[in-house]
C-alpha cells in the first residue's frame, strides 16, 4: 500500500522524483544547459509572438511562466515547453476572424483560449488518454510540421520585404499578389532580412553547434544599426519598439457574454485543436527524448502537466504553449539532466529581458521575419520529403493529402484530417490479422492423438479477429480452398489471438461448415479459456464439434513453456 501511495504522490507531483537526483555534478550540468536554453529562447519568443499576431511581451511571458510550471508538473525531464511554431500559426488563423492582431481583444481571446486548452489537456490526462498519441502516424506528423514550415515562410514574406501583410489571408492569395507588390518593397528591409537569413544559414552549415538563430538576430540588428546611422533617410524601416514588461503580468480568461459569446464557437473549436496539437507534439518529443535517455515517460502525467502550465499561464498573460522540438533537442545536447534546466532557463531569460529591453527596441521587424524564415525552413525536412515522395502507395498519398490540406486549408483542417487518416490507417492495419501457413509435417503435431492427415493445414493467426478483419480472413480461407485444401483438416493455431467478437466467430463457423460439407474437418487451438464466452455464445464450439477446441497450458499451469499437442507417431 505504501508503494502504491508513493507512486500516486510521484504521479501528482513529478518533481519529487527528479529533485532526489540533484547532486553537484547534475546541478552544474543543468545550470550550463539552462543558460544556453534561456539565451536561445529570447529571439524565438519574440519572433513566435509576432507570428501569432501578439505583442512581443506575451511571447516572453510564455517562455518564462509555463516553462516553470512544466518543470514542476510534467513527466519528461528533458522536454522544454514555451511558445511553439505550430500553435502560433493556429492562433493567428483562428483569432484574425474575430479581432485585429495585436489589439487588446486579440490578446484577451488568446488568453481565454490558453485557459480552455489547458482544461482540455488536464481532463485528457485524467481520463488516461495519453497513450492515444502512440497511434498518431509519423507520416502525418511530418506532413503537419513541413506544412507549418511552408506557411511560416509565406506569411513572413510581407515583413521581410517591408510590405503590409493581410492577417489570415489564404496562402494562394499571398503568393498571387506578391509579384505585383514587389515594386513597393522597402530595399532596406530586404537588405537587413537577407543579412539575417544569410548569416543564419552560413553558421548553421559551417558551425553546426553554434546558436545560429541568436547569431542571425545579432547580425540583423547590427545591419539595421549600420544602415540607419550611415545612410541618410534609411531609418524608415519598422522596428520592434520598446517593450512594456511587468514582473507579475496578471491576467484572466474572459467568459463574459459581450466578449466570449460572439466568438465562442471558434474559440472552443480552436482551443480543442490547439490542446490536441500541443499534446501531440509534447508527447512525440517526450517519446523521442526517452529513447535517447532511457527515462520512462508517463504521457498521462505529461498531458496533465502541460494543461496545468496553460491554465496557470492564462493568469500570467501567456498564450498556449507546449513542448518545443529545437529547444528540447538543444537541452539534451547541452547536457541537461533534469527539469532544473527549465527553471534556470526561465530565470536567465527574465534577466536577459530586464537588461536587454532597450536594445531590443531597435530590433528591425525584417530581422524578426528573417529569424522566422529560418525557423520555417528548419521545419522542412528535405531528406524526409525526398524519401516520402519516392515511396509509392498509401504513405505518399496520406502525406500529400495532409500536407496539401495544411498549407491550403489551414493547420486546423490539417490536424483534423490527420486524426481521421491516422484512425483509418490504424484500422486498416488491425483489420488484416497476421497469419502463417505451416507445412504438413508440422501440421500433424497439432492434431489430437490418433488423428493424422497428409493434407492437414495449420493456419497460425494472431491479432484481433473482429468485424473489421473478417473480410481478410475470408479471403485467406478462399485462397486455401482454391489450393484444394478444404477437403483436408484445417487447424487454426489461435494462441496469439488477442480478441474475438461475434462477427469473427461467425466467420470461423462458416469455414467449419464448408469444410464439413467438403469432407474435411477443423480444429482450434487457443492459449487459454479467456475467449470461452464468445465461443460458447456464438455457437462456435457446437459448430466445430466435441473435442475440436484445445488449450495450450500456460507456464504457470505446467511449470514449463507451453507446448502444443504432439502426435505420438
N, C-alpha and C positions, 0 to 999 in steps of 0.2 A: 504493500500500500504506500509506503514511504517513497519507493522508487517511482511509482505512478504519480504521486503528488509532485515530486521533484521534476518529473518530465512535464507535467502540466504547467508548473511555475515557469520552467525554462521556455515553454512554447508561448506563454503570455508575455514574458519578459526575456527575450532572447539575449539581451546584453549581459545577463547573469552568467551566460556560458563563456563568452569571449573575454570578459573582464578578468577571469581567472587565469587567462593565458598571458597577461601582460607582465613582462619582465623587462629588464633594462635593454636588452637587445631588441626585443619586439617593439618597445616604445620608441627607440631610436629609429628603427626602420619605418614605423608608421608616421613619425614626425616628418622624415625626409619625403616620404611619398605624399603626405598631406600638403606639404609646402608646394610640391610640384603640381598637385591637383588644384590647389587654390589659385595658383598663377594661371593654369591652363583654362579654368572656367571663366575667368574675367572677360576676355573678349567674346567667348561663346555666349555668356549670359546676356551681354548687351546685344549681340547680333541676333540671338534667337528671340529675344523680346521684341526687337524691331520686326523680325519676320512674322511674329504673331500679331503685329499691329498694336503692341502695348508699349508704354513708356519704358525706357531702359531700367529705371529703378525697380520695376516689377520683376524683370529678369534677374537682377542682382539679389533681390529678396528671395526669389525662388531657388537661387543657387546657394542660399545660406540656411534658411529655416527647415525646409523639407529634408535637406541632407542630414541635419542634426537628428530629426525625428526618425529617419530611416536607420541611422546608425544605432539607435536605441531599440527600435521595434521590428526591424526586418531580419530575415533569417540568414541571408548571404553575407559573408564577411568582406566581400570584395566588390560588390555592386555599388557604384556611386550614383545617387539619384540627382535630380535637378531638372533644369529646362531641357526639353527634348525637341529634336527637329520635327519629327512627325506630328507631335502634339501641337507644336507652334503653327504648323501648316493647318491643322484641323481648326484651331482657334479662329484664325482669320477667315477661313472658309465659312465657318458657321456663323460667327458674330457679325460679319460685314453686312449681312442681310438685315440686321436689327439696329446697328449703331455705327457711327463713323469711327474708324480706328483711332485710338489714342484719346478718345473723349472719356469723360467720367462714366457715361453709360456703358461704353465698351468695356472699361475696366471693371465696372460693377458686374456685368454679365460674366466676365471671365472668372471673377472671384466666386460667383454663385455656382458656375459650372465646376469649379475646383471642389467645392463642398459636396455637390451631388455626386461627382465622380468618386470622391473619397468614400462616401457612404456605400455606394455600389460595390466598391472594392472590398470594404470590410465585410459586407454581407456575403460576397462571393467567397472570401476566405473562411468565414464562419460556417458556411454550408459545405466546406471542404471540397470545393470545385477546382482547386488549383491544378489538380492533375490533368484537367482538360487540355492544358497547354502542351502536354506531351504529344497530343494528336494533331496539333496545328502543323500543316505541311511546311517543310523548309523551303520548298519551291515557291509557295505563296508568300512566305515571309520575305524572301529575297525580292520577289516582284514588287511588294509594297515598299521595301526600302529603296530599291532602284527608282521606283515611281516617285517617291518623295524627293530623291535627289534631282530628278528631272524638273519637278515642279519648282523646287527652290531656285534652280538656275534660271528658269524662265521668269519667275516672279521678281528676281533681283536685277534683271536687265535694265529696268527703269532707273533705279537709283545708281546703278553702275554707269549709266550714260548721262546722268543728271537730268532725267526726264521725270515728269509726274506720272506715277503709276496709278491705275484704277484698281482699288481693292476688290478682291473677289472676281476679277474679270477672268473668263474662261481662257485657258492657255492658248487655244487656237486663235482667239481674238487678239491676244497679246502678240503672237507671232506674226499674224497677218498685218497688224498695224505698225509693227516695228520698222520695216523698210521705209515707209513714208515719214516716220518721225526721226530718222537718223540725222536729218539736216538740222534739227533743233537740239542735238546733243551738246552738252557742255564739255568742251575739249579738256578743261582742267580736271573735271570729274573723271573723264575717260583715262587721262594720264595717271591720276592717282590710283584709280581702280586697277589699271594694268600693272603698275608697280607693286600693288598689294598682291595681286594674284601671281605675278611672275616671281616675286621673291619667295612666296609660299611654296610654289611648285619646285623651284630650284632647291630650296632647303629640304623639302620632302624627298627629292630624288637623290641628292648628294650627301645629305646629313640626316639620315632617317631617324636618328634618336634625338634630334633636336626638336623643340616645340615649334613647329613650322607655323602654326596659327598665330602664336604670340609674335614671332618674328615678322610675319606678314603684316600684322596690325601695326607694329612699331615702324616698319618700312613705309606703310601708307601714311602714318601720322607725320613722319619726317618729310615725306614727299609733299604733303599738304603744307607743312610749315615753310619749306623752301620755296614753293610756288607762291605762297601768299606774301612772303617777305622779299622776294626777288623780282617778281613780275608785277608791273603796275596793272591794277584792275583785276587781279586774279583772285581776289578774296571773296568772290561772289558764290563760291560753291557751298553746298549745305554742310553744316556741322552738327554734331550731336547736341551740343548745348549743355548748360550747367544742370547737374543732377540735384534734385531736391530729396535728399536721403534722410531717413529717420532711424534712430536706433531701435525703436519699437513701433513699427508701422501697423498699428491696429486697424483691422477692417472687419467686415462681417458680410455673409451672403445676404442678399435682399430677395425676400419672397413676397413683398408687398404687392397687392393687386395691380397697382398702377404701373409697376416696373416689370414684374415677373410674368404676369398672365399673358401679356401681349406677345411674349417670346417663349412661352412655356414649352410648346411642342418642340421647337428647335433646340432649346436648351436641354431638355430631358433626353431627347434622342442623341444630341451631340455629346452630352455627358456620358451616356451609356457607351457610345463608341469610343470615346476617349478613355474611359475606365478600362474597357476591354483591351484597347490598343496599348495602353500603358502597362497593364498586367502582362500582356503577351510579350512585350519587349523585355520587361524586367525578368520574366520567367526564362526567356531564351538566354538572356545574358547570364542569369544565375546558373543555369544549367551548363553553359559554356565555361564559366569560371570554375564550377565544381569539378568538371572533367580534368582541369589542369591542377587543381589544388587538392582534390580528394575530399573536400568538405561535403557532408550530406546536407542538402538544402531542402527545407520544407516549403513547398510552393504555397501551401495554405497560410503559413505564418508570413511568408513574403507578401502575399496578397493583403493580409490584414495590415502589415507594416506600411505598405505603400498607401493603403487607404487612410491610415492614421496620419501619415505625413501630409496628405492632401487636405484632410479635414482641418488639421492644425494650420496648414498653410493658408487656408481660406480666411483665417482670422488674423493673418500676418501679411496681407497684401501680396499673396503669391498666386500664380496661375498653375494649372495642373502640371505635375512633374512625374517623372518615372526614371527607371534606370537608363544610363547612357552607355552606348557601345564604346565610344572612344575614351571616355573618362575612366570607365571600369577597366578597359584593357591597359590604359596608361598606368592606372593604380597598381595593377598586378605586375607590370614590367618594372615599375619603380620600386618594387619590393614591399608594398603594403601587405600587412598580415591580418589586421583586424579592422572592424569599423571605426577604431580610433582615427584612422586615416581620414574618414569623412568629417569627424568633428574638427580635426586640425585644419582641413581644407576650408571649412566654413569660417573658422576664426581668421585664417590667413586672408581669405577673400574680403572679409569685413575690414580688416586692417588695411589692405591694399586700396579698397574703395575710399576709405576715410582719408588716405594720404594722396591718392591719385585723382580724386574728383576734379580738381581744377584743370589737370592735364587732359582728362577725358572729354572735357567740354569742347576741346578743339579737334576732336576726332572727326574726320570727314565722313559723311554718310556713304560716299563711294568706297571708302575703306571698309566700312561695315558690310556693304554689298559684296565687296571682293572677298571678305572673310567667309560670307555665306556661300559664295560661289565655290570656294574651296571646300566648305562643308558639304555642299551638294554633290560636287564631283567625287568627294571621298566616299559618298554613299553608293556611287555607281560602280559596282564590282565588275569591271570589264572582263577579266578572265572567266568569271562565272557566267556572264552574259554570253560570251562566245561559246562556252561549253553547253549551256542550255539550248542555244539556238541550233546546235549541231544534233541535238537529241530528237529523234523522230517519235511521234506518238503523243501520249497523254500528257507527259511532263511539259513539253513545249507548248501545247495548247493551253494548259492550265496557267502556265507562266505568262503567255501572251495575253490571255483574257484578263487576268488580274492586273497586269501592267497597263494595258490599254484603258481599262476602267478607272484605275487610279489616276492616270495622267489626264484623261479627258472627262471623266465623270466626277472626280474628286476623291480624296482619300477615304471619306466615309463610305462611299459606294464600293471602293476597292476592298475595304475591310469586310464589309458585309458579303460581297461576292467571295472573298477569300474564305470566310467562315463556311459558306454554303459549299464551296468546292472542296474544302478540307473534309467536310462531312461526307460528301459524295465519294471522294477518293477513299476515305476510310471504309465506308460501307462496301465499296467495290472490292477492297482488299479482303474484308472478312467474309464477303459473300461467296468467295471461292475457297473452300476448305483445302488444306494441304492433303495430298494423297500420294500413295506409292503402291505399286503392284508388285508383290513378291513372286519369286519363282515357285514352280510347283513343288520342288523338293523342300522348300521352306514352308509351303502352304500346308503340307501334311502334318507338320509339327503342331499346328493349331487345331487339328481335328480331334474329337474325343476318342477314347480308346475303342478299338475295334472298327473304326471308320477310316477308310482310305479312298482316295480318288485321284487317278492320274491326271485329271483335268481340273483339280481344285485350284482356286484362285484366292489369294488373300489381298484384300484392299485395305491398306492401312490409312485410316482417316485421323486428322487432328484439327482442332479449332472448334468452331461453332456450326452445328447442323441445325439451321433455323430457316424461317420462311425466306430469308434473303439468299440463302445458299442452295435451296432445293433445285433450282434450275441447273446450276453447275453440277450438282450431284447426279441429277437425272441424265445429263449429257455423258457423265462418266459411265453410268450403267448402260446407256445405249452403245457406247463405244465397246464395252465388254461383250454386249450381245452381238455386235457386228463381227466380232472375232470368234463367234461360235463358243463363247464361254458361258452362256446362260444355262446350258444343259448340265453342266457340272455343278460342283459345290462352290459357293462363294462364302468366304469367311471375312467378316468385317472386323478388323482389329481397331477397336474404338477406345483403346486405353487412354489416349490423349484427346478424346472428345471433351471439350470444356462445357458445352451447353447443347441441349436438345429440346426443341419445342415440338408442338403438335404437328406442324407442317413438316418438320424434319422426320418425325416418327412415321407420318403417313407416307413419305417418300420411301422409307425403308420397307414399310408394309407392302406398298405397290410392287417393289422389286422382289420381295419374298413371294408374293402371289404369282408373278410372272415366272419365277424360277420353278415353283412347284408345278405349274401348268406345263412347263417345258421338260419336266422330269428331273429337274435339279433340286438343290437344297441350299439353305442359307443359315449360317451361324453368326453369332455376335459375341465378341469379347469386349468387356468393359473393365475399367480399373477397379471400381467398387460399386456399391449399390446406391450411390448418390442420385442416379437418374431413374431409379425404380418407379417413382411416382408417375412420371410421364410415360414410361414404358408400359406400365400396367394400365394406366388410364386411357391411353391411346389404342390399346389392343395389340401392341407390337409383340408382346410375349406370346399371346394367343396365335397371332399370325405366323410366327416362326415355328411354334410347336414346342412341346415339352422337351427339356434338355438341350435347347438350342441357344441359350444365353449362358455365358460363362463369365467368371470374375477373376481378375488377376489378384492374388493375395498381395497386400501391402507389406512393406518391410517390417512394420510393427507387428503384423499378424504372424508372419512366417519366420521372423528372425533373420531373414536374408533378403537379397534383392528379389523383386518379383519376377516370376518366370511363367511363360505360357504352358499350356498342356503339351505333353510330349508323347508322340506315338511310340509305343513300346517296340514296334517293329523297326 
